[in-house]
Amino acid sequence: MKKRNLAVCGIVLGALVSVEALAQSEAQVDDHYYNDRYCTTCHGADGMGSEGISAPRLAGMEEWYLKRQLENFRAGIRGTHEMDLQGREMRPMAMPLTDASIADLLGWIGSWEYKPTQVTLAGDASAGRTLYATCAACHGDAAQGNEALGAPALAGQNDWYLVTQLKNFKSGYRGSHADDKLGAQMAPMAGALADQAAIENVVSYINTLGR
């Protein structure tokens, strides 16, 4: 009888250990799954972005463009210039991502509802319309983007983020990496904008295009 009780106890104990091990394993999987989805910490629970920490909106952005940028950050093609402060903050977030986790993130982000952005600029949209004529060749007349040319939509993006990125391209903080072919095409376009006023004017015009 004593041996039988010991055997039963052994089975129960073994089952409890197995359950605990399974729970720990599932917790690890859940933690890893969650840790790949920390975008909301900076970009907002609704993916609308945060001007306070210069994190752009993700909701509504094209999957192919987000994929390219995450891969560029991961590979060090973007976010390594010492003066690209926001890029350098983003790169460590992308470095641990696998192709599978990037695909998961894109599916998740793609499910977020698009909401109109708030206008924060008071530039001269009329002057910006003239300046935008060059941009339209790649980004489209309505700033809707063009996947074939690798040009993302600009309409609907945070205007403060567009200003920052134009300044980064103009200054060589972005698009200067040897493997960033599309960024290299963008740099001279931004360089043609004479000053801060011109940058704000063209982005103010983009604001008028809606989404």
Summary of the structure (lengths in Angstrom):
residues: 211
radius of gyration: 23.6
end to end distance: 77.5
largest distance: 94.3
contacts: 593
relative contact order: 0.13
helix: 61%
strand: 2%
